[in-house]
Structures are given as structure tokens and as C-alpha cells.
Amino acid sequence: MIDVCLLGTGGMMPLEDRWLASVLIRCNGRMILIDCGEGTQIPLKLCGWGFKAIDVILFTHYHADHVAGLPGLLLAIGNSGREEPLTLIGPPGIKEVVEGLTVISPDLPYALSLFELPDNKICEVSLNDINLINNINNVNNLAIRSLVLRSAPVDHRIPCLSYSLELKRQGKFYAERARMLNIPVKFWKKLQKGETITLDGRVIYPEMVLGEARKGIKISYCTDTRPTESIIDFIKDSDLFICEGMYGDNENFEKAVQKKHMTFKEAAELARKGNVKELWLTHYSPSLKNPEEYIEAVKAIFANVHAGKDLYKKTITYS
């Protein structure tokens, strides 16, 4: 299962009742943060999941409302007692951005490892392939390593990425196959986890005792963009799609086009065409005081839509 917490739903500037857009994803106790606007460590603390178990921070792009909270968060993570390296991932330019921001947060008790993703094509990597990233061997991180990360460029004013995280699910374990191969019960768990074992000189592969892979859990996150056809394919069949809704109604359509953002209805169209199960809207304009008042009209396009709120949480399990 995967836990999701929408830390903040604001765009451009934090408000009294709305922190800047950021999402926390937890898998078996380990965590990934997407975006880190000014003050992100405050709703993160209110969330109650802690700081120390954050292994990866993903950046969609480098506008201030998505990155300016990094120095404070890094210090908070350091104060939590973390010593293992922390991985930061984003579009081109991450080295210069992180170096600039961390001038005011030097001497961290852990290393920062940077990984740059292309902004001109879809990219898919296992977080295990990135090596998380400085050879972290903590067994707890196996939960994060099982996630597959995908990124795709979107249509914003500067290079910007959307992300999806998918927790793969092994096929059903067939005990009768294991018995026919004379595999002792003590090795079954390793095979169930997808590990290869060597037994009496034989190499036993997981697929020898597992069925076809089953549907996993997919979460997609997209913000700061105009709607594009490529997004539809990228988010396809997501269990949860978290998408920007900068403007609630079409009166601001021209402004959305000019500033490279979306309206609620445009986000709902993407969700419908992408066949996602659930849509959370986020990244509201500061002028949008009451997002909920637009939801009924949006439900005519996509029924299972929610106006995201700060600290909104959900646990997603295998279907």
C-alpha cells in the first residue's frame, strides 16, 4: 500500500490557510517528497509522518514556489538525526539550484546526491537503478527501491516535469510449483519478493514459481502546465491523479493560457481521458478563495474529483 498526504495546495505564494504545493508519499515507512515550496517543513511536521525517513525529493521545476523551502527542510531533516544520503531529483539545472539554495544550509550531517532527468523525453527509472543513490543498503529502503519513477516534460514557461510513481506487484506465488522444484519453504519468501536464489547448484528464478504480474498502484502528479495529449498517456490508469487547478472557472481561461496553467475543467478532462480512478486538484491561484464552489460543475466531466486541501490524506491499497 501507499500513503499520500497533500501537504500544501497553494500556488505562487503561501496564504494564512494554504501552504505551497507539495506532496508526501509514503511506502512501507519510507518517503518521497514532490516539490518543496517556502515553508514546506511546517505542514510536513503537522502531517506527523516525521522527517528522517524522507529518502528522495523530486522537483517538477525551479520556480520559487516549488523549491524555496529546501534549505529549511534540509536543516529539519538534519535535526531529525538522519545521516544517510538524501537524493534530490529534477530537470536540468538541479546542481546550480541546489548549490545556490544550500549556501544558507551548510554542514548538513548527511550527503546530498543529485540526479538530473531529461526535459525533452519521457524517462523511466527504478529508484533502485539510481542506487538511492550513494549505495544506501538500509533494508528499509527496499520499499522505495520497488517503486518505478517516470517523468515526462510538460508545457510550462521553463523546463518542467510531471511524475508518476508505480508500486509494482509480483504475480501470485504458486506453492505447488515450488514443491515440484523441491524448493525448501525457507526460500519461498525471497522468491515472492522477486529475488533469484541458488539451490544445490541450480539457479531458481522468481518467474518459475510466480504467475503473471498483477496490477500495482500508480500515482501521478502534474502541475504548472497547459493540458497536452502526452499527459493523457502518461497518467493513464492512475489510481490517483494529483493535478494543478490554478483557476476554478473558464473566466480565467486566457490567463491560464498566458501563464501556462490549467483550469479545473481542463484538469478534469485529462483525468477522464486518462481513465484515472480519482482526481485531486491543487496548486490554486491566491485569488481562488473557495475551490469547493466549482467542484459540482467539474463533476459533470469527471465524477470522482476532490478539491484538495492542505494535509488531505489517503491510503491506497492494491485493487
N, C-alpha and C positions, 0 to 999 in steps of 0.2 A: 504494500500500500504506500501511498504518497500523501503527505500533509501539505497543504498550501495555505499561506497567510498573505493577504494583500496588506502590506504594511502602510502604504500611502496611495492615495488616488488623485493627487493634485498634479497639475502641470504648471510650468513657468515659475511659480513662487509658492512657498508654503503659506497656508492660512491658519487661522486660530483652530479650526476644526478639521483641517485636511493637510496631511503631510504629503511630500512629493512622491511621485510614482515609484514604487519599489515592491518587489515580490520575494517572499521567502519560501523555499521548497525544501521539505524535509523527507528523507528516505532512510528508514531504519536508524534514526537518531543522528544522521549526518545531514548537512545542509548546504544548499546553493542559494545565493542571493542574486537577484537580477536587478540591476541598477541601484544607485546609491546617491540620491539627491541630498541636498542640505538637510541635516538633522535626522538622517535615517536611523541613527543609533537609538533615538528616543522611542519611536514605535517598535523598533526591534526589541528593546527592553520591555515595553508594555506587552509584547506578544508572549513573552515568558518562555521562549524556547532556548534562551541563552545565546552567547556569542562564540564560545570556544569551539563549537562543532561546525562552524562555517568553513567549508573546505575550498569553495570556489565562489568567486564573484564575477558575474557576467555583465558587461556593459553593452547596451544597444548602440549608443553613440556618445559623443563627448560634449553635448550641451550641458551647461552648469546644473540644470535641474535633474540631471541623471548621474552626475559624478562628484558634485561639490561636497557631498557628505563623506567622501572616502577617508580623508585624514582623521576625522573624529572617530569613524568606525574602526579604522585600523588600531587606533590607540585603545579603544574599548575592548577589542579582541585581545590585544596585548595584556590589558589589565585582567582579562578573564583567565590568564595563565597559559594561553596557547604558546607552544614552542615549535610545533610542526610548521613546515612551509605552507603558505597560503597562495592559491593560484588565482590570478586575475586574467580574464579572457575578454577580448573585444576586437573591434575592427581596427584597421591600420591606424597607427598613431598612438597606440596604448603606451608605448615606452615613454614618449615625450610627456604625455598627460600625467602618467603616474609619477614620473620623476618630478614634475612641477608641483603636483599636489602634496607629495610626501616631504617636501622641503620643511614643512611645519610639523611633520610627524616622524622625526628621525629616530634612530636607535630602537627600532622595534625588536622584540625578543624572538622574532621568527623571520624567516626569509620570505620575500615576495618573488613568485615565479610568474613571468608574463608570457602569454600565448596569444599571438595575433591571428585572427581569422580573415580570410579574403572578403572584400566588399563587392565583388563582381561576379560571384557564383555561389550556388548552394554548396555547403560544406557539411560533411557528416563525419564525426569522430566519436570513438568511445573515450570516455574520460579516463579509462584505463590506458588507452593508447597515448594520451597526453602524459601519462605516467604520474599524474596527480602531484605535482609534475616533477618534483625532485625526489623520486624514488621513495615516496611515502609507503611504508609497508604495514601501517596500522591495520589490523584486520577489520576494524570498524569501517574503514574506507571502502571495503568491498561493496558496500551498499551503493556508494556513489559511483564506483567503477562499473557497476552493472547498468548504469544509465547511458543511453546513447544521446549525444548532443548534436543537434542540427542547427545550422544558421543559414539565413538567406538574406540577400540585400533587399531593402525596401526603398520607397520613393520619398526621401526627405531632402532637406536643404543641404545637409552634409552627409557623408557616409554613415549609414545606419543599418543595423541588422535586426531581424526578428529571430526568435529562438524557439525550438521545441526540444523537450526532454521526454524520452521514452524509456520506460522501465520494461525491459524485455521479460518475457515469461517463457520458461522452459516448457517443453512438451510434457505430457503425462508420463510418469515413471511406471514402467511395467515390471513388477516384481517377478513375474513368471519368466521374462526374458533373462533377468539377472540370474535366476536359479538355473535356467538351461545352460548358462555360460559358467556355472559354478563360481559365481562371484559371492564372497562372504558378505553378510549383512553389514559389517562394519565399513564397507566401501560404498554402500548404496548412497549415502548422503552426499559424498563427493561427486558421484555421477549425476545425482539430482541437481547439483549446483553447476553442472556443465563442465566439471573437471575430468581430465583424462587420467586414467590410472594404469600402472604396470603391475601385472599379477602373474607370477610363475613364468616370466619371460614373455607374456602376452600383453599387447597394448589394447586396453579396453577404452573405446571412445563413448562419450555420452549418448550419441545417436544410436548406439547399439541396444540401449535399454530405454530410450525415450521416444515418445511419439512426436508428431508434428508440433512445431512451436505454436503456442496459444496466444491470443490477443493480450497484449500488455496494457500499460497505462501511458497515455500520451497527453502532455500538457504543452500548449503553445502560447507564446507571448509576443505581442506585436504592438508597437507604439511608434508615434511620430512618423507617420507615412500617409500618403494617399492610398486608397484601395487599388490593388492591382490583381490581375489574373493569376500571377505567380503565387500570391499569398494564399489563394484558394487551394491550390495543390499542396502548398507547404503545410497548411493546418488540417488537411483532410483527415477526418475521422478522429479528431482530438476528443478526449474525454472532457477537457476543459480548455476553452479558448479565452485568454485574457487579452482584451483589445482596447486600444485607446478610443475614447469618445470625447473629443475635445469640445464639441458643440452638440447641444441637445436637439436642436431643430434645424430645418433647412434654411431658415432666415440667414444663417451664418455660412451658407454654402460657399459663397465667393471668398470669404475669409479663410475657410478651410482649404480651398484650392490654393490660395495665395501663400498660406503659411505651411502647406504640405501636411495637413492633418485631416481628420475624419469627423463626420457627424455620427450620431448614434445609429441612424438608419443605414449608413454605409457599412458600419461595423456589423450590423445585423445581417446585411446581405452577404457579407463574407462568411459569417457563421452558417447561414442557410446553405449557401453553395458549397461550403466545405464539409457539410454533413457532420458538424461537431455536436456533441451532446449538450454542452452548456456554455453560455457566454457570460463573462463578467466584463462590464465596461469600467474604464479607469482613465486616468490622465485628463481630468476635466479642466477646462479653462477657469481661471479665477472668477470670471464673470458668471459662471454657471453655478448658481446658489443652491438649486434644488434639483439634482439629476433625476430623482424618482418621478417627478411630474411628467417626464417624457417617456417613461417605460411602457405604458399601456399602448401608445402608438407604435412603439418598436416591436411589441409582441405580435403585431399583425404580420410582421416579417419573419421573426424568429421567436418562438414562444418561450423557450427556456433561457431568458435573459435576465440578468440582475444588474442593477446599478451598484457597482462596487462601493464599499465603504471601508475606511481605514480599519484594519485589524479583522476584516472578514476572513473566516477560516473555513476550510473544508477538508475532509479526509476522503481520498479516492481509493477504492479497492478494485481488485480485478472483477470484471463482469463475467 
